[in-house]
């Protein structure tokens, strides 16, 4: 079903570049890991747009780490395990909660400025956190501040070579090892980049769905290219839909941070009723999957396409100071966060699964590492605890550098790799049209609520598109669609296979959690012959 490589090429005829480490992606994972790697190694950092284009940039809420004396790693650990719904790797969670504070100190040392309150780091609380442990910057622009500081540091680093507007088509492998990447340059020519270590930091796959808080670049590239290279892909049925994205005519699905609810905002249905007491004892601060489904229920009960988030009980001064980005964005559309109820609805936000790694970020393919949302470290389990993702990126980025330091040099680069399948010209249906159709299928059949009939119907529709893999692809939008189609097939297959409800995966026909059968992971792997293998692995393995 899946090709090993998306394009035909002969490595002997390509120009080559040699470096110590390749970093693919420019969010917090890519920037932080590249900076740490550059302390001892040469780095080629590849971004398909620019350093300022990533999910991190749009992250509002903040980064979770134990800073307060009232908090402890054990509290943070328990909160993460509860949110993860039985599928967290406890060792990975322990790594996160104990090493997170040092990672934050690293960020501060690299120039990131977090908000303070009376000379101390300001901390807020988000859903399912038992304590205030969320550091934020410029109120609700934490991601933008992290990207600013790290990108400025990256641009000045003599050991980091930046390749903006370059696209990684596939990973180059020989003898079970990753040897580098096949990269397309802005002019359409290709180059083979060889390295002792290749680090995927390419972000998530929010563009699988019609409505998402993710930017256009979140097309699941890292998951798809890792699968084609032979790496194991785990837990991709678990997709987190953020409960509160702006839902207003003419406006994008802009994130209304969970921190707004953390500061006391309440949810109201179309009738003006506060409704979360009917769904969970933690009310608006219940786990995100609970809140998202509750909102969906209220929308259906009131025949509406949205509910409201209301923080009008707070002063205008507080709202502007704490949430300046959200306030200014809403104001563009005639909505005043301090005086108006803001219309919101769920949107795809974060994939808990991804490329399976060990506790040092290494995948099941030697010399290939994954960090950030593209990875499945075991921290998030079935449902990510809010603001753990930024912490995960820096904690496991640091660990990846430890592992890379011990790697022996690659020696000879790729020698004989040649791919010649005589692909035919692909059908010239608009890629925009094909992408939109895929997104609608995924939203309808594999969204917040799922059932066997819908998932099978979606899978059948997606399978009708697989002939696209056989075409002679040449453009970035074609590669992105191929990667989206790959991720869509994996997510739908896994969701159909998991006959229970857990975390970010909810089955209407199996509404209860089944710990007897399903404290397990669904894992995919592509065989050398191109066949997709599915296996079930015990949690923690």
N, C-alpha and C positions, 0 to 999 in steps of 0.2 A: 504493500500500500504506500509506503513512504520511501522516497529515494535516499541514498546515502548522501549525495550532493545535489544541490539545486541546479547547478550549471555544469557544462563540460569544460574541461581545462587540462592543460599539460604543465605540470609544475616546472618542468625543465625549460619551458619557453616563457615563463613569467619572470619579471624582475623580482629580486628578493631583497628583503630588509631583515637584518639580524639584530635582536635586542635581548636583554635579560628577561624582561617581563612585558606581557601585553595586558593592558586593562581595557575592557570593552564596556563603555558606559560612563556617564558623567554625573550621576546622582551622588548622594553622600557616600555610598559604598565605593564607587569608582574614584571619586576625588580623594577620599581619605586613604584608601588602599594605595593609590598611586603615590601619594605624598610619603607614606610610610615606606613603601618599596624603594623610592628614589633615594633614601638615605644611604643605601648600599648598592643599588642596582640601576641600570639604565631601563627606562620605561617608555614604551609607545602607548599613548592613551588615545583610543579611537572612539569618536562620538559620531552618531549619524546626523546630528544637527550641530549643537554647540554646547559649551560648558553650562550654559544657562537653561538648557532644555532637559528637564527631568521631572519625575514625580516629586523628588525632594523639594524642588523650588516651590511647589504648591502646598507643601505640608504646613498646616497652620498650628495645630495643637501644641506640639512640642516633642520633647525627648524624655523618656522615663528613666530615672536613675535614683538610687537611694542616696539622698543628700541630707535630709532632716534627721535630727537625733531621735525624733518620735517614730521614725520609720526604720525598717531593717530589711536586709536581703531576704530573710525568711518570709516576711509579709509580702514582699514583691514576688517571691517564688510562688507562694500559695495563690495569690491573685492570678498569676500567669497560668498556673495549672488548672484552676477553676475555669477560666475563660477558654482554655484549650480543649476542654471537654473530653479528657481522658486520652488524648493522642499526643500530648507533648512528650518529648524526650527529656526526662528529668535531669539528666546530666547536662544537656544543652541549656536548659532553663537555669540551672545552678551557675553555669559559666556566665550567662547573661547578667544575672542579678548581682553576682559578686564582682564582675569585671566592668560593668557598666559605668560606675563612678569614675574609674581611671580613664575610661574612654572619653567621658565628658571633659575631664581635665585636659586630655589631649586636644579636644576641640577648642577649648578656651586658649590653650597654648598656641594653637594655630590661628588665633585671631577672632574666633567666634565670640560675640558679645551677647550674653543672655541678660534678660531683665533682672533687675534687683529691687529689693524692698528693704529700705533702711540699711543699706550696705550689705545685705545678704541676698543670695540667689533667690529669686521669687519662684514659688512653687504653686502649681494649681493641681486640681483633681479632675480626673475623667472617669467615665463609666467603668464600673467593675474594678477600679482601684480603691483599696481600702484606706490609702493615705495620700496626702499631697506629695507627689514626687515628679510632677511634669514641669521641666524647665522650658521656658519659652523666650522668644526674642521679639522685640518690637510689638509686643502684645500678641498678635496672631500671625506673625510672619516668620516663624522659626526656621522653616525650610529655606526661605529666601536669604536669611542671614547666614545660615550654614553654607549655602552655595556661594554667597558673596565672599565669605572669608576663605573658603577652601579653593575657590577658583582663582582668586587673587594670588594665593600662595602657589598654586599649580603653575600659573603663567610665568612666575619668576623662577621656577625650579629648573636649573640647567640640566638635570638628569631626566626630565620629562619632555618628551617630544609629543606635541599635541597634533592630532589629525582630526580636525573638524570636518563635517560633511562627508565622511567616509562611511562605508557600509560593510559590515562583516557578513559575508554571504554564508560561509561555513567554516568549521574548524578543520584543520589538516591533521590527520592521524596516521600513524604507522606503527605496527607491532603493538597495538593496544595503548599507545601513548599519544597525547596531544602534542603536536609539534609546532602549532601556531595557527594562523588564520588566513583564509582567502578573503581579500579585501577589495572592494570596488571603490575607485577614486571618483571624485566629482566629475571628471571628464569621461567616465564610463570605462576606462581601462582598469586592469586588475593587477594586484601585486600579492605575492606570498610573503607574509610576515612570520618569521620563525623566532621562537623564544623558548627559554628553559621552563617558563610557566605562563599559562594563559588564565586570566581571571575574568569571569563573566560577572559584570555588574550592570546588566542591561535592563533591569527593572521588570515591571509586571506585564499584565495582559489585559488591562481594563478595556481596551478597544474591542474585545470580544463581544461587548454588549452595547446595545443602542444608546443607553444612557450611562455615563460614567463620569467620575470626577477626574479621571486621568487625562493627560494631554494626548495628542494624536500619535505620539511616538511610542506609546505603550502597547506594542503589537506582539508581545510574547516571543520576540526574536531569540532571546537566550535559551528559553526552554526548548524551542524547536531545533535550534542548531546543536544543542547539547544532546537531544534525543538522536538526531541523525549521526552524531559522533559516537554513539553507543552508551551514553550516560543514562543512569536510572532517573526517572521522573516520578515524583511521589506526591500524593495528596492533592491533586489538581481539581478534585471535585469541590474542595472547600474554597468558596469565593465569598468574600465579605462585601456586602452591600452597605454602604454608609447610609444611615437612616435619614440624614438631613442634608440633602443637596438642594440648592435653590431651584424652584420649579415655577418659572414665570415666563410669559410670552416674550420671545426675543432674547432671552438671557441663556447663557450656557449653564450646564449643571454645576454651578459653582459650589464648592464645599462650604457648608455652614458648620464650623468645627464643633466637635463634641465638647470642647472646652466651654462653649456657650452654655450647654446644659450643665457642665461642671460648675459654672458660676451661677446656677440657679434658674436658667431658662426652663420653661415648661412647654409641653406639646398640647395643642388643642385641635379638635376636629373641626369640620366645617360649621358645626353648631356652636362652636366656642367652648365645648366641654373639654376639660382636662381628662385624659383617658388612660394614662399608663397604669393607674392603680388597678385596673381590670386585668392587667397582664403580668405584672412582676412587682415584687415587694421593693425593689430598688428604684421603681418608678422610671424617670427619664434617664437614670444612670444605670439601667440594666444593660447586660451585654448587647452588643450592636445587632446581632441576629434577632434577638427578642424584640428590640425596638423597631427594627425594619419590618418584621412581620406584623407587629401591632399596628404600625402606620398603614400597612397594606390593608389590614382588616378594616380599619376605620375609613380608609378611602372607599372601599367597596360598600361598607354599610351606609355611608353618606352619599354614595354615587359622585364622588369627587376625584380629581386627579392629584390632590395634594392635601396636606394638613398644615397647621401653622406652628411655628416656633415663636415663643413669646418671652422676651426679656425686658418688657416695658416697665417692669417694677424697679429696674435699676435706673440710676440717673444718666442723663445724656453724657455728662463728663466721664463717668465710669465706662460706659459703653464705647465711647470714642477712644479712650485711653487703652482699654483692654483688648478691643477688637477693631483696630483702625482699618485693617485691610478689608474685613467683612463689611464694616460700616460704609467705607468709600465705594466698594463694589455695588452694594445694594442701592446706594444713593444714585448711581448711574441709571437705575431703572425706576426711580421715583419711590423707592422703599427706604424708610428711615428705621434702622434697627432699634433705635431708642424709643420710638413712639408707635411703630407699626408691628402687627403680627406678620412674620415673614413666611410666605408659602414655600413648603419644602416637600420633597418626596425622596425615596431611596434611589441610589445609583450605585453601580458597580464601583468598587473602591480598591480592593486589595485581594490578591490571591495568596492564600496561606501556603499552598504547596509550591513545588518547583523542582529544581535540579537537586537531587539528594546529595548531601555532603556529610562528612564526618565532623568531629568537633574542631577541626582545623580548616574547615572550608573546602576540603578536597573532595571531588566528586568520585564516582566509580571508574572514571577514566584517569589514568595517571597523568600528572602535570596539568590537569584541568581543575580549576577552582571556581567556586561560585559564591557570591556575596550579595546581601541585600534581598530585595523582593524576588529576584530570579531564583534564589536558593530555597531549599527545604532543609534547614538546619535541625529541625525538631523543636524549635522554640515555640512556634505558634500553635501547633496541633491543629484542632478543628476550627479554631477561632482566635484570631489575633487580639491580644489585649492592647487597647489603644496606646499609641506612642512607644510601644516596644520595638517597632520596626527600625527607627533611627538608631536606637541603642544596639540592636542586633547588628546593623551594618558596621558600626565602629568596633564592636567587640570582636566579631569574627573577621573583620578586616585586619585587625592587629594579629589575630591568630594565623591567618593566611600568611602574613609576612614571616612569622616564626617558622612555619613549615617550609616556605620557599627558601629561607636561609640555609636549610639543611639539604636542599636538592643538589645532586651532582649536576654538572653542566650537561647540556643536551648532547654535545658532541656533534656528529654529522647531522645536518638538517634533513629535510625531506628529499629523498633521492629519486624514486621511480614513479611517484604518484601521477596517474593519468586517468582522466575520466572522459570517456567518449561513448555516449549513448545515442547519438544522432537524434536529439530531440527535435520535435516538429514545432512549427510556429504555433503559439497558443491561440485559442479563440480570442478575438479582439473585442469581446464584451467589455464594457467599461469596468475598470477595477473599482471605481467608486461605487458602481451599482452592485458589483459582486460583494464588496465589503459590507455595504448597507444591508444586503439580503442576509448575509451571515450574522450580522449583529442582531437583526430582528428575529432570526431563528433562535439564537441563543437567549435573547431576552424572553421570548415567548415560551420556549420549551425547557430551558436550563437556567432560569432566573431564580428569584427568591423562593418560589414554590415549584416543586418538581413532582412528576409521577411517571410511572413506567411507560404509559402510552405516549405522553408528550416527549419524553426523552428518546424513545425509539423513533418517533416521528421526526424529531430533530436530527437524530443520527442518520436516518435514511436520507434526509435532505442534504446533509453535509457530505455523505458518501458520494452523492451525485456530482460533487465538485472535485473529486480526487484526480480526475484526468488532468486537472490544471498542473499537477506536479510533473507531468510528462512534457510540458511545453518548453520551448527554448526561451527561458526567462532572461531578461536583460536589464530591467528597471527596478529601482528600489521599491516602488509601490507593488510590483509583482512579487518580489521576495517577501515583503511584509504580508501580503495576502496569503502566500503559501504558509508562512509561519502562523498567522492567525487561524488558518484552516487546520493546521496541525494541532494547535492548542485547543481549538473547538472540539475536534474529534476526541482528544484525550479527556477533556473535561466532561463531555457528554457520556463517553464510555464509562468513566469512573463513577459518575453520578447514577448511571443506570445500574451499575454493579453493586453499589452500596445501598442495600435495602434496609435502611433505617434513617432516622434524623439525628444529626449531631452537628453542633457548631454552625458553621456557615452553609451546611448542606441540609436542606429540609425536603422530605418526601411526604406529600399529602397522603400517599397510599401506605406509607410506613412512618407514621408521625411520632413514634416513640424511639428513644435511644435504646439500642440493644447491645449491652456490654458483654453478653455471652458470646456473641458472634462477631462483633465489629470493633473491638478495641484492637484494630489492625489497620495497616496501611495498604492502599492499592498502589502498586508500583508498575510502571511501564518501562520497557526497554526494547530497543530495536536490534534485531539480530544482524550479523554481517550480511545475511541474505535479504535484508530489508523487511523481514516479518516483525510485526509488533507482538511482543510477548507481554502478558499481564501476569503478575504474581501478587500474592497476599503475604504480607510480612507482619510479624508480631510488632506491636507498639514498642518503641524503644530500640528496635533493631535497624 
